[in-house]
Structures are given as C-alpha cells and as structure tokens.
Amino acid sequence: MSPRLARPSLAAALLVCALGCLALAAASSSRAARTRSPSVPQPSITSLTVSPAILPASGGLVKLVTRVSGARTCLFTTTSPAVLGLPLSAPCRGGHASARPTIVSGLAASGTFCVTANAPGAATARRCVSAAVSTDGATGQSGTSASTSASGPTGPSGPPGSARSWHQIFDGGFAGGVLNTSQWSVGWDGHGITGPVDPVKELECYDPSHVSLSGGVLGLLVTATPETCRSGSSSLQEGYASGMINTQGKFNFTYGYVEVRAWLPGTTSIADWPQIWAVGRNWPAGGELDLIEGLRDGACFHFHNPAGAEGGCAPGDYAGGWHTFAADWEPGIVTWYYDGVAVGSVTSGVTSSPMFLLVNLAVDHTYGGPIATPATMKVSYVRIWQH
C-alpha cells in the first residue's frame, strides 16, 4: 500500500478510537453517577435536654444532652449571650452527644438552645428547646426555679416541640365540684378508709373525707387524726389521716408526656411526703415513674425498675406555690420537666409495661420532709399526651 493511501486510513482509525474512548468514558461516568446516587440517610434527633435549672452563685457548667441516630457530629447553639462556649461541635457516639458550656456568676441564661445533627453527605436534622438556667445570684431568680410559670392553678401546658406531633389521651381535671369516678378512685387498693402504700414506713390511713374539690382544684388534706385501716389482711392503727386518688382499673398508659399542675405543702421547704407518680401493676417489674415526690432532699424525680431507681432532685424551692411537673416517658429514655425546664433524664432500666396514675399526700419519718399538719396538697389537672 502506498504511503499516500495509508495516512488517511491511520487518521480514520485514530478518529474511531477517540470516539470510542469518549463513549466509554461517558458510560463509565454514568455508571459512577448511578453508584453515587442513593439518597443519604437522614439523621434523627429524639430529644434535647438542658440542665440543671439553677447553678451556684459562682456560676458553673450547664449540660446539654441530645439523643440522636444516624449522625456523625452535633452542633450545639443558643440565642442566650450569657452562655459561654457555644456554638460547639461534638461527636455523636452511642446514640447521644453532649456539651457543657459555662454560665458566669450572677447571670441568667434564658433563650433557645438548639442542636443540629450532621451526617456524611450533608444530611442534617435540627431540634430546639426553650430553657432558662440561672445562678443563685441572678436578679429575680435567687432560690427559686429557673423558669417559674404562672402563679395560679392554670398555667402554660403541653409537651415540648411541635403540637402537631402530639395528641392528648387523658385530661384529669377537677371542675364541677365532684370527682370524676370514671377516671379516678379514692384511696389505695380498696374502698372506704384504706391503708398506706408502704405500711412499714408510712404513718397514715387514706380517708375519703380528706379528698375535696373546690373551684376546679383537688385538695388532699393531712391531719393528725388517729385512724384504723387495713393493709392486706392486717389491721393498722395510724396516727394520721390523709387523701389519695388513683386511676387503677380505670386508666393506664404506656409512654407519653405526663403533666401535673400542683401546689405542694410547706413554706421554705416541702412538708410531709407529697407524691405524684405512675406505677405498673406488677412492681417493680412493671416500673414506677415518679414525676415529683417531696423528699428531704427537695423536689425529686425517679424511675424505678427491678435493678433499683435512677433520677435526682431539682434545685430550688417548690413549696407553697403553683408549679408544673412533667415527665416525657419514651422508649429507652425518660426526661423530667419542672415549670417547662428539663431538670434530668434517665436512659437505662426504662420499662414498657402499662402504668396507672396516683396522687397522694403521705407522712413518714424516713423519706419525706418534716411533718406538718394540717396541710393540703392541691392539684388543678393531670394530663397526658402521646405521639
């Protein structure tokens, strides 16, 4: 073949090769794009808590804890200028992340606290809560709850977050002057004058005459009145009479946001042993959720299970005034809110058995506050929401 004929053939071959390579590259790029195209899983944030409500006068660390899944890092932010150390990015390990910013002496941190969870591929989720944290030296907050709601029997009500994600399943109000017996029973596990829940420690019988309703408010009265009552097959002689209501056999629930508006007896500290709680029928396997009980350490919250009890006590004075006590019981976690501020949470031993509600005013020498009679515990409502 002559050189003059060979050159065009070589050029044609090179052109064909070039076109083929381009097509191959385009196909390869398309396959790569298809390989990278699946959507990135979205992270999920189930809770964000801010605690404690009150710090020492010298200031200190406030703790932000979030429960999150599907995320690599969490960015904590706040709108409060009194918080030092935010924004802060923290790794998400074991389904949670936390931050410990500082509040300086004499300041109150009130505002919105947020967490943004980031996953590989730029997917994000965000959750915010409104909270207030103060030091004992902060103006207007000395010795009180960090976020005190309205002073009367009615106040801000409802679970945190968007209202669209909750629906109410129980509204135990006390309007009308007569107890709604379709919801509530009087006393403990029986009729008439009944014995205490714990006859070893408690010193009262529960008498229906010590349960009253007035102006839409429930009153549980304790007096130094000797009475006879029964606990199982035993007859007891107790030195005090008091009141209790419960929903046993009429209403129980598994999971949800439980909220109670209550006035606890006492002046500078909680008197007697007021209790607002829920319990499974088979204790302790069925669990026990204490929204608030007045112990010698103050206003305390616990979750009981066969392994014991976890929880704590909120700083501040919750006696002699109206306050809102709540707990968000979810699978694997319980978070308590006092006057709308998260005061603590537990993440182990959280049971799932149905529970019924109890509200009572007990007397003892072991756990509760100082005995004061006559004294009254007041409740304006008990409400429960679920997702």
C-alpha positions as CSV (number, residue, x, y, z in Angstrom):
1,M,0.0,0.0,0.0
2,S,1.3,3.4,-0.9
3,P,2.1,5.9,1.9
4,R,-0.4,8.4,0.3
5,L,-3.3,5.9,0.9
6,A,-2.1,4.7,4.3
7,R,-2.2,8.0,6.1
8,P,-5.9,8.7,5.6
9,S,-6.6,5.1,6.9
10,L,-4.5,5.8,10.0
11,A,-6.3,9.1,10.7
12,A,-9.7,7.4,10.4
13,A,-8.6,4.7,12.8
14,L,-7.5,7.3,15.3
15,L,-10.8,9.1,15.0
16,V,-12.8,5.9,15.6
17,C,-10.6,5.2,18.7
18,A,-11.1,8.6,20.0
19,L,-14.9,8.4,19.6
20,G,-14.9,5.0,21.3
21,C,-12.9,6.2,24.2
22,L,-15.3,9.2,24.7
23,A,-18.3,6.9,24.7
24,L,-16.6,4.5,27.2
25,A,-15.8,7.4,29.5
26,A,-19.3,8.7,29.3
27,A,-20.7,5.3,30.1
28,S,-18.2,4.9,33.0
29,S,-19.2,8.3,34.3
30,S,-22.9,7.4,34.1
31,R,-22.3,4.2,36.0
32,A,-20.4,6.1,38.7
33,A,-23.2,8.6,39.0
34,R,-25.7,5.8,39.4
35,T,-23.5,4.3,42.0
36,R,-23.3,7.5,44.0
37,S,-27.0,8.4,43.5
38,P,-28.7,6.7,46.5
39,S,-30.0,9.3,49.0
40,V,-28.1,9.9,52.2
41,P,-30.0,8.5,55.3
42,Q,-31.4,11.4,57.3
43,P,-30.2,11.7,61.0
44,S,-32.9,11.7,63.7
45,I,-33.0,13.7,66.9
46,T,-35.4,12.3,69.6
47,S,-34.6,14.7,72.5
48,L,-32.6,17.7,73.7
49,T,-32.4,18.4,77.4
50,V,-30.8,21.4,79.3
51,S,-30.0,21.0,83.0
52,P,-29.8,22.0,85.8
53,A,-32.3,24.8,86.2
54,I,-30.2,26.6,88.8
55,L,-26.4,26.8,89.3
56,P,-24.4,28.0,92.3
57,A,-24.0,31.7,92.8
58,S,-20.4,31.4,91.4
59,G,-21.8,30.1,88.1
60,G,-20.7,26.8,86.5
61,L,-21.4,24.3,83.8
62,V,-24.7,23.7,82.2
63,K,-25.3,20.3,80.5
64,L,-26.9,19.9,77.1
65,V,-27.6,16.3,76.1
66,T,-29.2,15.1,72.9
67,R,-30.4,11.6,71.8
68,V,-29.6,11.2,68.1
69,S,-29.2,8.5,65.5
70,G,-27.6,8.4,62.0
71,A,-25.3,11.4,62.7
72,R,-21.6,11.9,62.9
73,T,-21.4,15.3,64.6
74,C,-23.8,17.5,66.6
75,L,-23.5,21.3,66.7
76,F,-24.9,22.9,69.8
77,T,-26.0,26.6,69.7
78,T,-28.0,29.1,71.8
79,T,-29.5,32.5,71.5
80,S,-28.5,33.4,75.1
81,P,-25.5,35.8,75.3
82,A,-25.0,34.6,79.0
83,V,-23.7,31.2,77.8
84,L,-20.0,30.9,77.1
85,G,-18.6,28.1,74.9
86,L,-21.4,27.8,72.3
87,P,-21.6,27.2,69.4
88,L,-19.8,23.9,70.0
89,S,-19.4,20.9,67.7
90,A,-19.3,17.5,69.4
91,P,-19.0,13.9,68.1
92,C,-22.1,11.7,68.2
93,R,-21.3,8.4,69.9
94,G,-23.5,5.6,71.2
95,G,-26.7,7.5,70.1
96,H,-26.0,10.7,72.1
97,A,-23.9,13.8,72.2
98,S,-23.4,16.4,74.9
99,A,-21.9,19.8,75.6
100,R,-21.0,21.6,78.8
101,P,-20.9,25.4,78.2
102,T,-20.4,27.8,81.1
103,I,-22.8,30.4,82.7
104,V,-20.9,33.1,84.6
105,S,-21.8,34.3,88.1
106,G,-24.8,36.5,88.5
107,L,-26.3,35.9,85.1
108,A,-29.4,34.1,83.9
109,A,-29.4,32.3,80.6
110,S,-32.8,32.4,79.0
111,G,-33.4,31.6,75.4
112,T,-33.4,28.9,72.8
113,F,-31.0,26.0,72.8
114,C,-30.6,24.0,69.6
115,V,-28.7,21.0,68.2
116,T,-28.0,20.3,64.6
117,A,-27.1,16.7,63.7
118,N,-24.9,16.2,60.6
119,A,-24.5,13.0,58.7
120,P,-22.0,12.1,55.9
121,G,-23.3,13.6,52.6
122,A,-24.5,16.9,54.1
123,A,-27.8,15.5,55.5
124,T,-28.9,17.3,58.7
125,A,-31.6,17.4,61.4
126,R,-32.3,20.1,63.9
127,R,-34.1,20.3,67.2
128,C,-34.6,23.3,69.6
129,V,-36.0,23.8,73.1
130,S,-36.7,26.9,75.1
131,A,-35.0,26.9,78.5
132,A,-33.8,29.1,81.4
133,V,-30.9,28.5,83.6
134,S,-29.9,30.9,86.4
135,T,-27.3,31.3,89.2
136,D,-28.3,31.9,92.7
137,G,-27.0,35.4,92.3
138,A,-29.1,36.2,89.2
139,T,-31.6,39.0,89.7
140,G,-35.1,37.7,90.4
141,Q,-34.0,34.1,90.5
142,S,-32.5,33.6,93.9
143,G,-33.5,30.4,95.5
144,T,-36.3,29.7,93.0
145,S,-37.0,27.6,90.0
146,A,-35.2,28.9,86.9
147,S,-38.4,29.1,84.9
148,T,-41.5,29.7,87.0
149,S,-44.8,29.5,85.2
150,A,-47.9,31.5,86.0
151,S,-48.6,31.7,89.8
152,G,-52.2,30.4,89.7
153,P,-53.7,26.9,89.2
154,T,-53.7,27.4,85.5
155,G,-50.5,27.9,83.5
156,P,-48.7,27.1,80.3
157,S,-49.5,23.5,79.4
158,G,-48.4,20.9,76.9
159,P,-45.4,18.8,75.8
160,P,-42.3,20.3,74.2
161,G,-41.8,20.6,70.5
162,S,-44.4,20.9,67.8
163,A,-48.0,20.5,68.9
164,R,-48.7,18.6,65.6
165,S,-46.6,15.7,66.9
166,W,-48.8,15.1,70.0
167,H,-52.4,14.2,70.8
168,Q,-54.0,14.3,74.2
169,I,-55.2,10.9,75.6
170,F,-56.1,11.9,79.2
171,D,-57.5,15.0,80.8
172,G,-58.0,14.5,84.5
173,G,-59.4,17.9,85.6
174,F,-61.4,18.7,88.7
175,A,-64.1,21.1,87.6
176,G,-67.7,20.7,88.7
177,G,-67.1,20.1,92.4
178,V,-67.4,16.3,92.1
179,L,-64.6,13.8,91.4
180,N,-65.0,12.1,88.0
181,T,-65.3,8.5,89.2
182,S,-65.0,7.2,85.6
183,Q,-61.3,8.3,85.8
184,W,-60.4,8.4,89.5
185,S,-60.9,6.2,92.6
186,V,-60.2,7.4,96.2
187,G,-57.8,5.6,98.5
188,W,-55.3,2.9,97.9
189,D,-56.3,-0.5,96.5
190,G,-59.7,-0.7,98.1
191,H,-62.8,1.2,99.3
192,G,-63.6,3.4,102.3
193,I,-60.7,4.1,104.6
194,T,-57.7,2.3,103.2
195,G,-54.2,1.6,104.3
196,P,-50.9,3.2,103.2
197,V,-48.9,2.1,100.1
198,D,-46.0,1.1,102.4
199,P,-47.2,0.2,105.9
200,V,-43.7,-0.2,107.2
201,K,-42.7,3.5,106.5
202,E,-45.9,5.5,106.1
203,L,-47.9,6.7,109.1
204,E,-51.3,7.5,107.6
205,C,-54.6,5.9,106.6
206,Y,-56.3,7.3,103.4
207,D,-59.7,8.6,104.3
208,P,-62.2,9.7,101.5
209,S,-63.2,12.6,103.7
210,H,-59.7,14.1,103.2
211,V,-60.3,14.4,99.5
212,S,-62.1,17.6,98.4
213,L,-62.8,19.6,95.2
214,S,-63.3,23.4,95.2
215,G,-63.0,25.9,92.4
216,G,-61.7,23.3,89.9
217,V,-58.9,22.3,92.3
218,L,-58.4,19.0,94.0
219,G,-57.3,19.2,97.7
220,L,-55.7,16.4,99.6
221,L,-55.6,17.1,103.4
222,V,-53.4,15.5,106.0
223,T,-54.4,15.8,109.7
224,A,-53.1,14.4,112.9
225,T,-56.2,12.2,113.3
226,P,-55.7,8.6,114.6
227,E,-57.5,6.1,112.4
228,T,-57.8,2.4,111.8
229,C,-57.3,0.9,108.3
230,R,-56.4,-2.3,106.6
231,S,-53.3,-3.3,104.6
232,G,-53.9,-6.7,103.1
233,S,-55.0,-8.9,105.9
234,S,-53.5,-6.7,108.6
235,S,-55.3,-4.1,110.7
236,L,-53.3,-0.9,111.2
237,Q,-53.6,1.9,113.8
238,E,-52.1,5.0,112.3
239,G,-51.7,8.5,113.8
240,Y,-52.6,10.5,110.7
241,A,-55.3,10.7,108.1
242,S,-54.8,11.9,104.5
243,G,-56.0,11.7,100.9
244,M,-55.2,9.8,97.7
245,I,-56.7,9.4,94.3
246,N,-55.7,6.9,91.6
247,T,-56.7,5.6,88.2
248,Q,-56.2,1.9,88.9
249,G,-58.5,-0.3,86.8
250,K,-59.9,2.8,85.0
251,F,-57.0,4.2,83.0
252,N,-53.4,3.2,82.3
253,F,-50.9,4.1,79.6
254,T,-47.5,3.2,78.1
255,Y,-45.3,6.1,77.1
256,G,-46.3,9.7,76.8
257,Y,-45.9,13.2,78.2
258,V,-47.4,13.3,81.7
259,E,-48.1,16.8,83.1
260,V,-49.5,17.9,86.5
261,R,-50.1,21.4,87.9
262,A,-49.8,21.2,91.7
263,W,-49.3,23.1,94.9
264,L,-47.1,21.3,97.4
265,P,-47.4,21.9,101.2
266,G,-44.7,23.8,103.1
267,T,-43.2,27.3,103.1
268,T,-39.4,27.3,102.7
269,S,-39.2,23.6,102.0
270,I,-41.6,20.8,101.0
271,A,-43.5,19.5,104.0
272,D,-44.8,15.9,104.6
273,W,-44.4,13.5,101.6
274,P,-46.4,14.6,98.6
275,Q,-46.3,12.2,95.6
276,I,-47.4,12.4,92.0
277,W,-46.5,9.2,90.2
278,A,-47.4,6.3,88.0
279,V,-46.8,2.6,88.6
280,G,-47.1,-0.8,86.9
281,R,-49.4,-3.3,88.5
282,N,-46.5,-5.8,88.9
283,W,-44.0,-3.8,90.9
284,P,-41.0,-3.4,90.4
285,A,-41.0,-5.4,87.1
286,G,-43.7,-3.1,85.8
287,G,-41.7,0.0,86.7
288,E,-42.5,3.2,88.6
289,L,-42.4,6.8,87.3
290,D,-42.2,9.5,90.0
291,L,-43.0,12.9,88.5
292,I,-42.4,14.6,91.8
293,E,-42.1,13.5,95.4
294,G,-41.2,15.8,98.2
295,L,-38.2,14.2,99.9
296,R,-35.8,15.5,102.5
297,D,-33.6,16.5,99.5
298,G,-36.4,18.6,98.0
299,A,-38.4,18.1,94.8
300,C,-37.2,14.7,93.4
301,F,-37.9,12.5,90.4
302,H,-37.0,8.9,89.8
303,F,-37.7,5.9,87.6
304,H,-37.8,2.5,89.5
305,N,-37.2,-0.9,87.9
306,P,-36.1,-4.3,89.2
307,A,-32.4,-3.1,89.4
308,G,-33.2,-0.1,91.6
309,A,-34.0,3.6,90.9
310,E,-32.4,6.4,88.9
311,G,-33.1,10.1,88.9
312,G,-32.3,13.1,91.1
313,C,-33.7,16.2,92.7
314,A,-34.2,19.6,91.2
315,P,-32.6,22.7,92.9
316,G,-34.9,25.4,94.0
317,D,-38.0,25.9,96.3
318,Y,-41.1,24.2,95.0
319,A,-43.2,24.5,98.2
320,G,-46.1,26.8,98.8
321,G,-46.8,27.8,95.2
322,W,-48.2,26.5,91.9
323,H,-45.8,24.6,89.7
324,T,-46.0,22.4,86.7
325,F,-44.3,18.9,87.0
326,A,-44.0,16.7,83.9
327,A,-42.2,13.7,82.5
328,D,-41.7,12.6,78.9
329,W,-41.6,8.7,79.0
330,E,-40.3,7.4,75.7
331,P,-38.7,4.0,74.8
332,G,-35.3,3.9,76.4
333,I,-35.4,7.4,78.0
334,V,-37.4,9.5,80.5
335,T,-36.9,13.3,80.7
336,W,-38.4,15.4,83.5
337,Y,-39.5,19.0,83.2
338,Y,-40.3,21.3,86.1
339,D,-42.0,24.6,85.1
340,G,-41.1,23.8,81.5
341,V,-37.4,23.4,82.1
342,A,-35.7,20.0,81.7
343,V,-34.3,19.0,85.1
344,G,-33.0,15.5,84.4
345,S,-33.3,12.3,82.4
346,V,-32.5,8.6,82.7
347,T,-31.6,6.2,79.8
348,S,-31.3,2.8,81.5
349,G,-33.8,0.5,83.0
350,V,-36.8,2.2,81.4
351,T,-39.6,-0.3,81.4
352,S,-42.5,-0.5,78.9
353,S,-45.4,-2.0,81.0
354,P,-48.7,-0.1,81.3
355,M,-48.9,2.2,84.4
356,F,-51.8,3.8,86.3
357,L,-51.7,7.3,88.0
358,L,-51.6,8.1,91.7
359,V,-51.7,11.4,93.6
360,N,-51.3,11.3,97.3
361,L,-50.0,13.1,100.4
362,A,-48.2,10.7,102.8
363,V,-46.5,11.1,106.1
364,D,-43.4,9.4,107.4
365,H,-40.2,9.8,109.4
366,T,-37.8,8.3,106.8
367,Y,-38.1,9.8,103.3
368,G,-40.4,12.8,103.3
369,G,-40.0,16.3,104.6
370,P,-40.8,17.5,108.1
371,I,-44.3,16.5,109.2
372,A,-46.7,19.5,109.2
373,T,-50.4,19.1,110.0
374,P,-52.9,20.2,109.0
375,A,-51.5,20.7,105.5
376,T,-53.0,20.5,102.0
377,M,-51.7,19.4,98.6
378,K,-53.5,20.9,95.7
379,V,-53.8,19.8,92.1
380,S,-55.6,21.6,89.2
381,Y,-55.1,19.0,86.5
382,V,-53.4,15.8,85.3
383,R,-52.9,15.5,81.6
384,I,-51.2,13.0,79.2
385,W,-50.2,13.3,75.6
386,Q,-48.8,10.7,73.2
387,H,-47.2,10.9,69.7
